[in-house]
Amino acid sequence: MAAPWARRRQQTDGVWTAALTAAQAPTSLTTARIRREPDRQLPPRLGRRGGATHAQARRGACRAHVPPGASPRRSGHWDRGGVGARPTFLKWQAPKVEQVKVLDRFSTSNKSLTGTLYLTATHLLFIDSHQKETWILHHHIASVEKLALTTSGCPLVIQCKNFRTVHFIVPRERDCHDIYNSLLQLSKQAKYEDLYAFSYNPKQNDSERLQGWQLIDLTEEYKRMGVPNSNWQLTDANREYKICETYPRDLYVPRIASKPIIVGSSKFRSKGRFPVLSYYHQEKEAAICRCSQPLSGFSARCLEDEHLLQAVSKANPVNRYMYVMDTRPKLNAMANRAAGKGYENEDNYSNIRFQFVGIENIHVMRSSLQKLLEVSGTKGLSVNDFYSGMESSGWLRHIKAVMDAAIFLAKAIVVENASVLVHCSDGWDRTSQVCSLGSLLLDSYYRTIKGFMVLIEKDWISFGHKFSERCGHLDGDPKEVSPVFIQFLECVWHLSEQFPQAFEFNEAFLLQIHEHTHSCQFGNFLGNCQKEREELKLKEKTYSLWPFLLDDQKKYLNPLYSSKSQRFMVLDPSTVSFNFKFWRNMYHQFDRTLHPRQSMLNIIMNMNEQNKQLEKEIKDLESKVKQCKKKQPDGVLTKELLRSVCPESPSLKASLCFKEQTLLPVSDALRTIEGSNSADNRYSDYEEAFSKSEPGVVSLEYGVARMTC
């Protein structure tokens, strides 16, 4: 069925057949390879890289009005999901609407920009009168709302999953209605094969695609932990997904747990998710295990399940008792007993200690985030009203609850040498949060770029977190959408704020991962479990996100990271209230009205680059000086000879000679580094020497720094 605009607007001029493909890098926009129809002119290129083959364009070219001169390379604002087309299933005649206004949601004076709106195969594109572009990926659209007609036009409000809100004013109600209906269809697909990832083509062959998927090997990850060993083994009980469809094929269980015990336990656990190994602490010989709630009701019990928990306890030779962490509030767990579910009865399980940690369910989290976004998106709020709204949303309290649970888990292993079994209701939401965050506190490997990818693959993707339902990839039940994974990323961000030297990656890395959980550009986050992903043949038809992030690894490096520091081997964060704050760069990343703030990390990275450049120059000069000494019989270097070695020193003078740079006052210098004092700060030594009115001038000559005052 054609789009409403396609039915009404049969343009005769300027209609091009375009096959848009995705970018080679996940953060960049794409090239549109335009195939000319008979008797039509070739339009300008749209984008930067990539391109569809002639056969792809012939099979499913989509008609699109590409604005003359439009290019994602312009200085404007766009979604980072990339530009691409789904030529095999989209056949829209994309419309063009002029004199559309876009309101600045953060401006109290209702400022607006006027421009032209285009609908491409994968993006909604707005180009204002200054030729700045706003690109919104269809898959990033969470909701579209058409408001009542006003004197200035028909308002159309678009809420995005990456927390962008765009408020358009369309001059004609008829056009607004057509945009509304088209976006509803384009943003919610009925089947996986219609998603962006299945047409994304970064110009890689099948071998390169396979290498990308093989980058993360969970078998190697468990070997790194030290399993299999004398206490833990790999079981083939779920090799064909016969016991649990939402678990991966390869599972690690206690060596003394037989297959009948595993099968019996799975029948007593919700969704068949019986206790399995998530993380093994080699030094403490303690384990983090995960499962779902038992089907115990008020009095039911299962001997196989009791034996399996006893086997988990015995697999720890240091401490025979273990913790069972129920991540739900106790009242919720007790209410589930009426439905024949519930939690473990300590009278039936030997050597366990039970602990409730009180993380709310997906519905409470969804409502809390919505309240947070309403507060953060309200114009002209006072500081007190903003903080009051933040408090009433409860969002940061939920973040704290997840952090507290992970801290309890980590301390149980490090301090008490006890194994921990974690579960919630079905074991794929709160359980994933606590297990992954606890592992990250315990193991510094997961705080590296590659290790963080492994952690997500292990505790989220392979163990069946329902990404497609929680992120709303398809047109499904909106009550299943919940910001569970966002909360995990925010917890990691809070940890990186407390321990800036402990993480190899920076905030941009977390934001980029969040973008692609919703962009549907890569296959990693599609589907709800491994079995479903295998049925979709994602490794054959889509690409993995991880190699693309590693290609841009330099952008995601944290310059403060100290890999050799043993101080941050196990993190012990503080969860007092003042350590939690609003994540501006997540929820307000598209706010252009705030004064731009230069990132301190970017400044440090630039300084590091300059230092490396200077060190390289010095080494080159030292090498040349040694060569000159060998040539000079008496070993004396003349001024002329030095000039022949480095006549101009252009790179040093151009980029590294800072002239007329006034030194900071002592009071300012003391505030530049947190925790510094006058004894540790060199500025205090030279306070008197450099208190003159003339500025100090620094010059670099042949790699030697000279200062004159």
C-alpha distance (Angstrom), angle and dihedral (degrees) to the residues before:
residue distance angle dihedral
M1 . . .
A2 3.79 . .
A3 3.76 122.9 .
P4 3.82 116.8 -97.3
W5 3.78 91.0 -110.0
A6 3.78 90.9 48.4
R7 3.80 90.2 56.0
R8 3.80 94.7 49.0
R9 3.77 103.4 35.0
Q10 3.76 113.6 57.5
Q11 3.78 98.6 173.0
T12 3.78 118.6 -162.6
D13 3.78 100.2 -169.5
G14 3.75 132.0 54.4
V15 3.81 96.5 13.0
W16 3.76 112.4 144.3
T17 3.78 133.1 -175.7
A18 3.78 107.5 -127.1
A19 3.75 133.6 179.4
L20 3.77 107.8 -164.0
T21 3.76 118.3 -162.7
A22 3.75 132.3 -172.5
A23 3.76 129.7 -93.9
Q24 3.74 125.1 -93.9
A25 3.78 90.5 -125.6
P26 3.78 120.0 47.6
T27 3.78 94.0 -127.1
S28 3.77 98.4 50.0
L29 3.76 131.5 79.3
T30 3.75 122.3 -116.4
T31 3.71 145.4 -111.8
A32 3.74 121.4 -107.1
R33 3.75 111.4 -146.7
I34 3.81 103.3 -153.5
R35 3.80 118.9 -151.4
R36 3.76 112.1 -158.6
E37 3.77 117.9 -127.2
P38 3.82 118.5 -141.5
D39 3.80 112.9 -70.9
R40 3.81 93.5 2.8
Q41 3.77 128.0 116.0
L42 3.79 122.3 -115.8
P43 3.82 110.6 -106.6
P44 3.78 126.6 -141.6
R45 3.80 117.7 -79.0
L46 3.77 116.3 -95.5
G47 3.78 115.1 -146.8
R48 3.72 140.2 -7.0
R49 3.79 119.4 -86.5
G50 3.76 144.8 9.1
G51 3.76 124.8 36.5
A52 3.76 142.3 -167.9
T53 3.76 124.5 -98.0
H54 3.78 119.4 -111.4
A55 3.79 89.5 -107.3
Q56 3.79 91.7 53.4
A57 3.77 91.4 49.7
R58 3.80 91.4 48.2
R59 3.82 93.4 49.3
G60 3.77 98.4 51.8
A61 3.76 115.5 0.6
C62 3.77 114.0 164.8
R63 3.76 124.9 -146.1
A64 3.77 110.2 -118.4
H65 3.77 136.1 171.4
V66 3.79 102.4 -134.6
P67 3.79 110.2 -166.9
P68 3.80 113.1 -120.9
G69 3.77 110.2 -96.9
A70 3.78 93.6 4.9
S71 3.76 111.5 151.1
P72 3.78 133.5 161.2
R73 3.78 86.9 -136.2
R74 3.78 91.4 75.1
S75 3.76 118.6 104.2
G76 3.76 101.4 -96.8
H77 3.76 142.3 102.7
W78 3.76 126.0 -77.5
D79 3.74 142.7 156.0
R80 3.78 113.4 -92.1
G81 3.77 94.5 -133.0
G82 3.79 94.0 96.6
V83 3.80 132.5 -119.3
G84 3.74 119.3 -87.6
A85 3.77 144.9 134.9
R86 3.71 136.5 -125.3
P87 3.79 96.6 -141.9
T88 3.78 96.4 171.2
F89 3.79 94.9 66.0
L90 3.82 110.9 13.5
K91 3.78 118.2 85.2
W92 3.77 104.0 162.0
Q93 3.78 127.3 146.7
A94 3.77 94.8 -135.0
P95 3.79 113.1 -139.5
K96 3.72 133.5 -135.2
V97 3.80 121.7 -144.9
E98 3.78 121.3 -173.3
Q99 3.80 132.1 -157.2
V100 3.80 92.2 33.5
K101 3.79 115.6 156.9
V102 3.79 125.1 -147.1
L103 3.80 116.6 -158.8
D104 3.78 123.9 -141.6
R105 3.80 102.4 -122.2
F106 3.82 92.4 -160.6
S107 3.78 96.7 49.7
T108 3.81 117.9 96.9
S109 3.82 91.3 -157.7
N110 3.84 94.3 60.3
K111 3.79 93.5 -118.9
S112 3.78 115.2 -174.3
L113 3.78 140.7 -171.1
T114 3.78 123.3 -142.9
G115 3.76 121.7 -143.5
T116 3.78 148.0 120.1
L117 3.79 127.0 -65.1
Y118 3.81 122.4 -146.2
L119 3.78 130.9 -176.3
T120 3.81 113.2 -149.0
A121 3.78 128.8 -179.2
T122 3.79 92.6 -89.6
H123 3.80 108.0 10.5
L124 3.75 144.3 47.7
L125 3.80 105.1 -133.8
F126 3.80 127.3 -161.9
I127 3.81 120.9 -174.0
D128 3.78 115.5 -171.3
S129 3.79 128.5 -153.6
H130 3.82 90.4 -89.8
Q131 3.82 89.6 57.0
K132 3.79 92.6 -112.1
E133 3.76 113.5 146.3
T134 3.78 133.0 -140.8
W135 3.79 115.5 -164.2
I136 3.80 120.8 -167.2
L137 3.78 117.7 -173.6
H138 3.80 112.3 -136.2
H139 3.81 92.0 -131.9
H140 3.80 90.2 55.5
I141 3.80 92.0 60.5
A142 3.79 110.4 105.0
S143 3.80 99.1 175.3
V144 3.80 140.8 -2.5
E145 3.79 119.9 -154.2
K146 3.80 126.2 -172.2
L147 3.79 111.0 -157.1
A148 3.78 130.0 -158.1
L149 3.79 118.2 -70.5
T150 3.81 115.9 -93.0
T151 3.79 133.9 -170.6
S152 3.81 91.2 -96.2
G153 3.80 95.2 48.2
C154 3.77 143.4 -81.2
P155 3.84 115.1 -41.5
L156 3.80 119.1 -136.1
V157 3.82 117.9 -172.4
I158 3.81 119.6 -163.8
Q159 3.81 120.1 -166.8
C160 3.81 115.5 -163.8
K161 3.79 131.1 -155.0
N162 3.79 89.9 -125.6
F163 3.83 88.3 59.5
R164 3.77 98.0 -102.1
T165 3.80 115.5 140.0
V166 3.80 119.6 -165.1
H167 3.80 122.7 -171.5
F168 3.82 113.4 -162.5
I169 3.81 127.0 -173.9
V170 3.81 108.6 -154.0
P171 3.83 114.1 -162.6
R172 3.82 96.7 -139.5
E173 3.79 123.3 46.9
R174 3.79 90.7 -146.3
D175 3.80 91.5 58.8
C176 3.80 91.3 45.2
H177 3.80 90.7 52.4
D178 3.80 90.8 50.8
I179 3.80 92.2 49.6
Y180 3.78 89.9 48.0
N181 3.81 94.3 52.4
S182 3.80 93.4 43.4
L183 3.80 93.6 51.0
L184 3.80 91.8 47.8
Q185 3.79 89.2 58.2
L186 3.79 96.9 39.9
S187 3.81 96.3 47.6
K188 3.82 96.6 49.1
Q189 3.78 116.3 50.9
A190 3.79 122.6 -168.8
K191 3.81 98.0 -144.2
Y192 3.79 138.6 29.1
E193 3.80 94.9 -117.4
D194 3.81 89.3 66.1
L195 3.79 92.8 60.1
Y196 3.78 123.3 108.6
A197 3.82 95.3 -109.1
F198 3.80 93.2 67.1
S199 3.82 92.8 61.2
Y200 3.81 98.5 33.1
N201 3.80 109.3 118.0
P202 3.81 118.1 -175.4
K203 3.82 90.9 174.8
Q204 3.79 96.7 -103.2
N205 3.77 125.0 140.5
D206 3.80 123.9 -126.9
S207 3.79 92.1 -94.7
E208 3.80 92.8 54.8
R209 3.78 90.4 45.7
L210 3.81 90.9 53.2
Q211 3.80 91.9 47.3
G212 3.79 88.8 54.6
W213 3.79 91.5 54.9
Q214 3.81 91.8 45.7
L215 3.80 92.1 54.4
I216 3.82 90.7 93.6
D217 3.82 113.1 52.4
L218 3.79 113.0 -179.2
T219 3.81 92.3 -170.5
E220 3.79 88.3 61.8
E221 3.79 89.7 46.0
Y222 3.80 92.6 57.3
K223 3.81 88.9 47.2
R224 3.80 87.9 54.4
M225 3.81 87.9 55.3
G226 3.79 90.4 51.2
V227 3.81 102.5 -104.7
P228 2.97 138.9 164.5
N229 3.80 92.2 49.6
S230 3.79 139.1 138.6
N231 3.81 91.8 -64.3
W232 3.81 103.8 34.2
Q233 3.79 131.1 48.0
L234 3.80 141.0 -179.2
T235 3.80 111.3 -108.4
D236 3.79 127.1 -155.8
A237 3.80 92.8 -157.9
N238 3.80 91.9 111.7
R239 3.80 97.6 34.5
E240 3.83 91.7 120.0
Y241 3.83 94.9 33.3
K242 3.81 89.1 -110.3
I243 3.80 96.0 134.2
C244 3.81 101.2 37.5
E245 3.80 124.1 7.0
T246 3.80 94.1 -165.8
Y247 3.82 95.8 53.4
P248 3.82 123.4 81.1
R249 3.80 121.7 -103.2
D250 3.80 95.4 -109.9
L251 3.79 114.8 60.9
Y252 3.81 131.9 170.0
V253 3.80 119.6 -140.7
P254 3.83 135.9 165.6
R255 3.80 110.9 -69.8
I256 3.81 92.3 -124.7
A257 3.83 92.2 55.0
S258 3.81 108.7 102.6
K259 3.79 124.5 -152.4
P260 3.87 94.1 -105.7
I261 3.81 88.8 54.9
I262 3.81 90.4 50.7
V263 3.80 92.8 48.5
G264 3.80 92.3 46.8
S265 3.79 92.5 49.0
S266 3.81 92.0 49.4
K267 3.80 90.5 56.7
F268 3.80 89.5 54.9
R269 3.82 94.9 50.0
S270 3.80 127.5 77.6
K271 3.83 111.9 -96.8
G272 3.82 88.1 0.4
R273 3.81 91.6 -79.4
F274 3.81 101.1 150.2
P275 3.86 124.2 -178.0
V276 3.83 112.8 -70.4
L277 3.80 136.0 162.4
S278 3.80 118.7 -85.4
Y279 3.83 102.1 166.4
Y280 3.80 134.0 3.3
H281 3.81 121.0 -155.0
Q282 3.79 103.7 -148.8
E283 3.79 97.2 -165.1
K284 3.81 96.2 48.9
E285 3.85 94.1 32.4
A286 3.80 86.7 -135.7
A287 3.79 126.5 132.4
I288 3.78 140.5 -146.5
C289 3.80 108.5 -141.7
R290 3.78 129.3 -177.7
C291 3.80 137.9 -158.8
S292 3.81 142.2 139.1
Q293 3.80 130.0 -90.4
P294 3.81 118.8 -69.8
L295 3.81 121.0 -109.7
S296 3.77 89.3 -124.9
G297 3.78 102.1 131.1
F298 3.80 109.2 -177.9
S299 3.80 99.7 -38.3
A300 3.82 113.0 -2.1
R301 3.79 119.3 123.7
C302 3.81 137.9 -179.0
L303 3.81 122.5 -149.3
E304 3.81 93.0 -158.1
D305 3.79 91.2 54.2
E306 3.79 90.7 48.1
H307 3.81 90.3 50.1
L308 3.81 91.5 49.6
L309 3.81 92.6 53.1
Q310 3.78 89.1 47.2
A311 3.81 88.6 52.5
V312 3.81 90.0 52.6
S313 3.79 88.9 51.7
K314 3.83 92.7 48.8
A315 3.81 91.2 49.1
N316 3.80 86.3 72.3
P317 3.83 106.3 71.9
V318 3.81 92.7 -175.3
N319 3.80 100.1 56.8
R320 3.81 124.2 20.6
Y321 3.79 98.0 -163.9
M322 3.80 122.4 73.1
Y323 3.78 137.3 -164.9
V324 3.79 122.8 -117.2
M325 3.82 107.5 -156.1
D326 3.78 116.6 -161.1
T327 3.79 104.1 -166.6
R328 3.82 93.4 -160.7
P329 3.80 127.0 90.7
K330 3.79 108.9 -93.5
L331 3.80 93.5 -118.3
N332 3.81 90.8 56.0
A333 3.80 92.0 49.5
M334 3.79 91.5 49.0
A335 3.81 90.6 49.6
N336 3.81 89.6 54.9
R337 3.79 89.4 61.0
A338 3.79 88.7 72.3
A339 3.82 87.6 60.3
G340 3.81 91.9 52.6
K341 3.80 94.4 -97.5
G342 3.79 129.4 86.9
Y343 3.80 132.3 120.1
E344 3.79 141.6 -52.6
N345 3.79 120.0 -67.6
E346 3.80 107.4 -131.8
D347 3.80 90.0 -148.1
N348 3.82 90.1 65.0
Y349 3.82 97.9 44.0
S350 3.77 119.9 63.6
N351 3.81 122.7 -143.8
I352 3.79 97.4 11.2
R353 3.78 130.5 127.6
F354 3.78 115.4 -157.3
Q355 3.80 123.6 -141.4
F356 3.83 131.4 -179.8
V357 3.81 115.1 -159.0
G358 3.81 102.2 -178.5
I359 3.82 109.6 -130.1
E360 3.81 110.2 164.9
N361 3.82 124.5 -123.2
I362 3.81 129.0 -97.0
H363 3.81 94.0 -92.0
V364 3.80 94.0 55.7
M365 3.82 90.2 47.3
R366 3.79 92.5 50.3
S367 3.80 91.3 50.6
S368 3.80 91.8 46.0
L369 3.80 93.0 53.0
Q370 3.78 90.9 48.0
K371 3.81 90.1 54.3
L372 3.80 90.3 48.5
L373 3.80 91.5 52.2
E374 3.79 91.6 48.1
V375 3.79 90.3 54.3
S376 3.79 95.5 44.0
G377 3.81 91.7 47.2
T378 3.80 96.9 49.7
K379 3.79 114.5 109.3
G380 3.78 123.4 -124.0
L381 3.80 99.2 5.9
S382 3.77 116.5 165.5
V383 3.78 118.3 -124.7
N384 3.80 91.3 -106.3
D385 3.80 92.6 49.9
F386 3.80 91.0 48.3
Y387 3.80 93.3 52.0
S388 3.79 90.9 43.7
G389 3.79 90.0 52.6
M390 3.79 91.3 47.3
E391 3.79 90.0 52.3
S392 3.79 94.2 48.0
S393 3.82 91.6 49.9
G394 3.80 89.5 61.8
W395 3.80 91.6 -149.5
L396 3.79 97.5 130.2
R397 3.80 90.4 45.2
H398 3.80 88.3 58.0
I399 3.81 90.5 48.8
K400 3.80 88.8 51.5
A401 3.82 91.2 50.1
V402 3.81 91.2 55.3
M403 3.81 90.9 46.9
D404 3.81 92.4 48.8
A405 3.80 91.0 51.9
A406 3.81 92.1 51.1
I407 3.81 91.5 47.3
F408 3.81 91.0 51.2
L409 3.80 89.8 51.1
A410 3.81 93.6 49.0
K411 3.81 93.3 47.9
A412 3.80 91.9 48.7
I413 3.80 88.6 58.9
V414 3.81 100.2 38.0
V415 3.80 100.1 37.5
E416 3.81 103.1 29.4
N417 3.83 100.2 25.6
A418 3.81 87.1 -133.1
S419 3.79 127.2 147.9
V420 3.81 116.5 -125.3
L421 3.80 131.0 -147.4
V422 3.82 112.9 -157.7
H423 3.78 127.0 -164.5
C424 3.79 142.2 151.0
S425 3.80 123.7 179.7
D426 3.81 103.1 -55.4
G427 3.80 98.4 0.1
W428 3.79 100.8 -121.6
D429 3.83 105.2 92.1
R430 3.81 118.3 33.7
T431 3.80 90.0 18.5
S432 3.81 90.6 58.1
Q433 3.80 90.8 48.3
V434 3.79 95.2 52.0
C435 3.82 98.2 39.6
S436 3.80 94.4 48.4
L437 3.79 95.3 43.0
G438 3.80 92.0 46.0
S439 3.81 90.4 50.6
L440 3.80 89.7 50.1
L441 3.81 90.9 53.5
L442 3.80 91.1 50.2
D443 3.79 102.7 40.3
S444 3.80 123.6 50.4
Y445 3.82 90.5 -160.8
Y446 3.79 89.9 73.6
R447 3.79 88.6 57.0
T448 3.80 91.2 65.7
I449 3.80 122.9 86.1
K450 3.81 94.8 -109.3
G451 3.81 92.7 39.9
F452 3.80 92.6 52.2
M453 3.80 89.6 54.2
V454 3.81 89.1 50.9
L455 3.81 90.6 49.6
I456 3.81 92.4 53.6
E457 3.80 91.8 46.8
K458 3.80 91.9 48.7
D459 3.79 105.9 41.8
W460 3.79 100.8 25.7
I461 3.79 113.4 25.4
S462 3.81 102.5 31.6
F463 3.81 95.6 39.8
G464 3.77 92.5 54.9
H465 3.77 111.0 -102.7
K466 3.80 101.3 174.3
F467 3.80 98.0 -120.4
S468 3.80 96.0 166.1
E469 3.80 93.0 51.9
R470 3.80 96.8 39.5
C471 3.82 92.5 46.8
G472 3.81 95.9 39.0
H473 3.80 96.4 -124.7
L474 3.81 91.9 159.8
D475 3.77 134.0 35.2
G476 3.80 96.8 -87.5
D477 3.78 142.1 125.5
P478 3.84 108.8 -35.4
K479 3.80 89.6 -153.0
E480 3.81 88.8 68.8
V481 3.81 91.9 60.3
S482 3.80 112.6 99.7
P483 3.85 137.0 153.7
V484 3.81 95.4 -119.3
F485 3.81 96.0 131.9
I486 3.81 91.6 41.8
Q487 3.80 88.5 58.1
F488 3.79 90.3 53.6
L489 3.81 91.4 51.1
E490 3.79 90.3 48.0
C491 3.80 91.4 51.2
V492 3.81 88.9 52.6
W493 3.80 89.8 49.5
H494 3.82 91.3 51.9
L495 3.81 89.2 50.8
S496 3.80 90.9 50.6
E497 3.80 88.6 52.5
Q498 3.82 91.1 53.5
F499 3.82 94.7 41.1
P500 3.83 106.9 30.2
Q501 3.82 92.7 166.9
A502 3.79 95.2 51.5
F503 3.82 99.9 68.5
E504 3.78 126.3 70.0
F505 3.81 91.8 -160.6
N506 3.78 129.5 62.7
E507 3.79 135.7 -140.1
A508 3.80 92.9 -85.1
F509 3.81 89.3 63.7
L510 3.81 91.7 56.9
L511 3.80 91.9 46.3
Q512 3.78 91.6 50.2
I513 3.80 92.3 51.7
H514 3.80 89.2 49.6
E515 3.80 90.5 51.5
H516 3.78 92.1 54.8
T517 3.78 96.6 46.1
H518 3.82 83.6 70.7
S519 3.82 104.2 27.7
C520 3.84 94.4 74.0
Q521 3.81 86.9 -148.7
F522 3.81 93.3 125.4
G523 3.78 131.8 39.2
N524 3.81 99.4 -126.3
F525 3.80 97.0 91.3
L526 3.80 99.2 34.0
G527 3.78 118.0 108.5
N528 3.78 131.0 22.0
C529 3.82 102.0 -103.4
Q530 3.79 142.2 7.0
K531 3.80 94.3 -96.4
E532 3.79 90.8 55.3
R533 3.80 91.0 48.6
E534 3.79 91.4 51.6
E535 3.80 90.8 50.6
L536 3.81 89.1 51.8
K537 3.85 89.2 49.5
L538 3.78 90.4 -135.1
K539 3.80 93.4 167.3
E540 3.80 89.5 58.1
K541 3.80 99.3 39.7
T542 3.81 105.8 31.5
Y543 3.80 139.4 38.7
S544 3.79 132.0 -113.9
L545 3.79 120.1 -113.7
W546 3.80 97.1 -144.5
P547 3.85 101.0 74.6
F548 3.80 90.1 49.6
L549 3.79 90.9 53.6
L550 3.80 90.6 47.6
D551 3.80 89.9 51.8
D552 3.81 87.5 60.0
Q553 3.79 93.2 38.4
K554 3.78 92.6 129.2
K555 3.82 90.6 66.9
Y556 3.79 91.8 54.8
L557 3.81 99.9 47.5
N558 3.78 119.1 118.4
P559 3.83 108.1 -137.4
L560 3.82 90.7 -155.6
Y561 3.81 93.4 58.3
S562 3.80 115.3 124.0
S563 3.80 110.9 -167.4
K564 3.81 94.1 179.1
S565 3.78 95.4 54.3
Q566 3.82 112.0 110.7
R567 3.77 89.2 -171.8
F568 3.80 91.3 83.0
M569 3.80 97.6 44.3
V570 3.82 91.4 114.3
L571 3.79 116.9 21.2
D572 3.79 119.5 -138.3
P573 3.81 104.7 -174.2
S574 3.76 126.7 -170.3
T575 3.80 117.6 -123.3
V576 3.78 99.6 -166.7
S577 3.78 111.1 137.6
F578 3.81 99.1 -104.5
N579 3.82 90.5 61.3
F580 3.81 90.7 67.6
K581 3.77 120.6 77.2
F582 3.78 142.4 163.2
W583 3.81 111.5 -77.7
R584 3.76 97.2 -130.7
N585 3.79 97.6 177.6
M586 3.79 90.7 55.0
Y587 3.79 101.8 43.7
H588 3.83 99.7 26.5
Q589 3.78 100.9 31.2
F590 3.83 91.6 124.7
D591 3.80 95.8 49.2
R592 3.81 105.2 117.5
T593 3.80 96.1 174.6
L594 3.80 96.8 75.9
H595 3.76 117.1 92.2
P596 3.79 108.0 -95.3
R597 3.77 111.8 -105.0
Q598 3.76 118.8 -155.7
S599 3.77 110.2 -128.6
M600 3.79 113.2 -116.9
L601 3.81 89.2 -147.8
N602 3.80 90.5 56.4
I603 3.80 90.1 50.4
I604 3.80 90.6 51.5
M605 3.80 91.7 47.3
N606 3.81 90.6 51.6
M607 3.79 90.4 49.1
N608 3.80 90.1 50.5
E609 3.79 90.2 51.4
Q610 3.78 90.7 50.1
N611 3.79 91.1 48.8
K612 3.79 91.0 50.9
Q613 3.78 90.2 49.4
L614 3.80 91.2 49.5
E615 3.80 92.4 48.0
K616 3.78 90.1 51.1
E617 3.80 91.2 50.2
I618 3.80 91.4 49.1
K619 3.81 92.2 50.6
D620 3.78 90.8 49.5
L621 3.78 91.2 49.7
E622 3.79 92.8 47.2
S623 3.77 89.6 51.6
K624 3.80 91.6 50.8
V625 3.81 91.7 47.1
K626 3.81 90.5 53.9
Q627 3.78 90.2 50.7
C628 3.80 90.6 50.5
K629 3.81 91.6 49.9
K630 3.77 89.8 55.0
K631 3.79 90.5 51.6
Q632 3.84 93.6 47.3
P633 3.84 109.1 79.1
D634 3.79 97.5 -151.3
G635 3.82 93.5 39.9
V636 3.83 91.9 -122.1
L637 3.80 117.0 134.0
T638 3.77 115.6 -145.6
K639 3.79 124.6 -153.3
E640 3.80 90.2 -111.9
L641 3.79 91.0 53.1
L642 3.81 91.6 50.8
R643 3.78 89.7 51.2
S644 3.77 89.6 52.4
V645 3.80 88.2 54.6
C646 3.81 94.4 50.4
P647 3.82 110.6 2.6
E648 3.81 98.3 174.3
S649 3.82 106.3 2.1
P650 3.81 86.5 -146.0
S651 3.77 99.2 177.0
L652 3.77 93.4 50.9
K653 3.77 95.6 46.0
A654 3.78 94.8 42.8
S655 3.77 101.0 49.1
L656 3.76 108.8 12.6
C657 3.80 107.2 38.7
F658 3.80 106.8 97.1
K659 3.79 108.1 -170.3
E660 3.77 127.4 -170.9
Q661 3.78 92.4 10.4
T662 3.81 110.9 160.3
L663 3.76 114.3 -139.7
L664 3.78 117.8 -119.2
P665 3.79 118.4 -103.0
V666 3.75 114.7 -105.5
S667 3.79 92.2 -111.1
D668 3.80 90.7 54.3
A669 3.75 93.4 43.6
L670 3.77 91.3 54.4
R671 3.77 89.8 57.6
T672 3.78 96.3 50.8
I673 3.78 95.3 81.1
E674 3.77 121.1 40.9
G675 3.77 111.8 -120.9
S676 3.81 95.2 13.1
N677 3.79 121.3 135.4
S678 3.75 138.0 -170.4
A679 3.79 92.1 -91.1
D680 3.80 91.7 56.9
N681 3.78 96.4 39.8
R682 3.79 119.1 85.5
Y683 3.78 92.3 -156.1
S684 3.80 90.1 74.2
D685 3.80 90.5 59.5
Y686 3.78 91.1 58.5
E687 3.79 100.6 37.3
E688 3.78 94.4 114.2
A689 3.78 96.0 37.3
F690 3.77 93.5 56.2
S691 3.79 100.3 36.6
K692 3.80 91.7 101.2
S693 3.78 119.6 117.2
E694 3.81 93.8 -121.0
P695 3.81 113.7 88.9
G696 3.75 118.3 -115.7
V697 3.78 113.9 -110.4
V698 3.77 119.7 -150.2
S699 3.79 121.4 -163.5
L700 3.77 130.7 179.3
E701 3.76 117.9 -147.2
Y702 3.78 122.6 175.4
G703 3.79 90.1 -19.5
V704 3.85 93.3 -53.2
A705 3.81 119.4 118.2
R706 3.80 116.3 -139.3
M707 3.79 125.9 -177.2
T708 3.77 127.1 -160.9
C709 3.81 127.1 -177.9
